[in-house]
Amino acid sequence: VEVCPFCDKKTPQSRLLGHMKKKHKINLFSCDGSCTKKFRSAWKSVVISHLKAAHNLDFNDSILSRHHLSHPISRAMISCKVPDCYEAIFLGRNVKQVEKLISRHVEKRHEGRVLGDCFNLGCRSCSSVFSVEEAADWEEHLAQDHSKILSSRPRSRTDSSSIVDVSVPWYDRESEDRSVRLVSKPSSLIYNAHEDT
C-alpha cells in the first residue's frame, strides 16, 4: 500500500499511478506529447530526462522547461528534512492543508523536535527551499509563472537570489534529486506516467 503525496489516499502500489493520472493530472509535469505518449511525472527533472531521451531534444534544461514542458498548476512541496526520513512528503498543498499531518509526523517520528526544524517548503519547478516560518514568501514564490523564467537558482534561507542561468557551476540539482528519492524510495514507478494521446 502506498500513500498518494497529493491527497494521502492509500492505494495498492499497482493502482497509484492510475490514481495520480486520473485525480492529479493538473499537478504533474508533462511533455508535449509529440512522442505519441504524454509522459507525466511529479518531478521536472524526470520529464526533462524524458524530453532528452525520447524526444531527442538537445537543449539545455532551461529551454526545455520553457518550451517543451507543461508545468503543474501547483508546484508546492512540503517535505521532512530530517536525514533518512522518507515518510512525509506532501505535494500540491499549502501548510494549512497539511498542518495536522506534519504535526502528527513530528510527534510520532521526531519526538522532541520543533516542527520548523523538521520540514522544508519547496518549489518543484526550481528547487527553491523555504523554512516553515517563510510560508508567506513561499506561497508568493509559487505564484510566479515559472514557465517564463529563464531559470531559477535554488533559494535557501540565506540566499534570496532568484533568476540566474543553471549552467553556472553552483547550480545544485542535489536538492531536487533528494526530493525525487524521498517520494520514490518505495517505488520509482508511481511518479513517471505515460498516457496515450
N, C-alpha and C positions, 0 to 999 in steps of 0.2 A: 504494500500500500504506500502510495506517495501522496504528498500534500501539494496542492497547486499553490505556487507563490503569489498568484494574483487574487485568489479568493479563499484559500485554505480548505477547499473541498478535498476530502480524502477519496482517492480513487485507485483502483489497481494500476500499477505502472503501465500495463499494456493499453489502458484507456486514457491515460493522462494527456498524451499527445493530441488525441482527438478532442478531448475536452478543451484544451488550450486553443486549438484551431477554431473550434465552434464558439466558445464563450469569450475568448480574449484576443481574437484576431487583430483588433484595432490597437492592441498593446504589444504587438510583436513587430520587430523589424522584418522587412521582406525585400526580395529582389524585384525587379521589374517584370518578371515572368517571361522574358524573352528566351529562356532556356526550356520552354514548354512545361515547366513546373514552377509554381510560385513557392520559392523557398522562404521559410519563415523561421525566426529564432528570437528568443528574448534578448539576445546579445548581438550588438552591432558587429563585433569582430568576427563572429561566426558567419554572418551574411556577407561581410567584406571578403572573407576567405572563399566563400561560395562564388561570389562575383568574379574573383580572380581565376578560380579553377574551372568552374562550369561554364562561365560566360566568356572565358579567355580575355578578360579585360586587364590591360597592363597600365593601369593608372594608379596614382598614389591614393591612400585611404581617404584623403580629404575630397578629392574629385569623385571618387566612388560614392562617398557619403552624400555629396550634394546632388549628383546627377543620376545615380543608378540604384538608390536605396530609398525605400519608403520608411519613414520614421514612425514610431508608435505615437499614439495620442498622449500617453503618459510615459515619461522617461524615469519616473520616480523609482528609487530603490532604497530600501531600509534594510540594513544587514548588521548582524552581530559581528563586531570586530575583534572579539576575543579569539586568540590563536587556537586553531584546531576545533572551533565550534562551527559546525555546518548545519545547525538545526534551525536557525532563524533568519530567513530572508523573505522580504515582502516586496512585491513589485506592483507598480501602478496604483499605489495608495499613499495617502499622506499620514503624518504622525497620529493625528486624532483617530483615524480609522483603525489603526493597529495598536493604540496606546495600551489597552488591556493585555493584548497578546505579548507585546515586548516587555511589559512589567512582569507578567507571569513567567516569561522566559528567564529574566534576570533572577527572579526569586527562586526558580526551580534549578537553573543550571549554573548561576554565578552568584550564589548567596554571599551577601556582604558587600557586593559591589553596587555602585551607583549606576542608574540607568544610562546616564550620559557617558559613562566610562565603557559601556558595553556596545553601544550602537553608533553607526555612521549613517548619514543620509547621503545618498549618491545620485548621480545622473548617469543613466545608461548610455546616453549619446556621447558624452565627452569625458567620462570618468571623473568629473569633479566630485569632491567629497566635502561634506559639511558636518559639523557637530550637531547633536540634537538641539543644543541651545540656539543654533543658527537656522531653525526651521523656516522662519520667515524669508531669510535670504535664499535658502534652498528652493522654496516654492517660487520665488521671483525668478531664480535662475532657470527652473524647469519651464517657466512660461515663455522663455526665449525660443525663437524659431531656429533650432539647431541645423536645419537643412540649408540655411542661408549663411551660416558662419563658416568661414574658411576652415577653421579647426579650432578647437578649444583646448587650451592647456589644462590638464587636470589641476583642479583647485584644491588646496588644503587650507586648514585654518591659518597657516602662516603665509599663504600665498594667494592673493586675490586677483592675480593677473587672469585674463580670460581669453583673449584671442591671439593666437600665435600659430606658427607652422609646426606640424608634428614631425617634420623631417629633422628638426634640430636634435642634438644628442640627448637633451634632458627628457624628451618625451618618454614617459614611462607607461607602458601597456600593462605592467605588473598589477596595477590596481584593478583593471578590468579583467585580467586573467584570473586573479584571485576570486573575483565575483563569479566568473564562469565556473571555477572549481567549486565554489560554495553551493551553487544550485545544481551542479551536475555531478557532484560526488556520488550520489546514489545511482544515478542513471544519466548517461550522456545523451540518451535518445530523446528525452522528453522536451528538450529545448530547441531541437532542429526539426522543422516540419516542412514537408513537401505537400503541395496541394495542386491538383490538376487545375489548369486554367480553363 
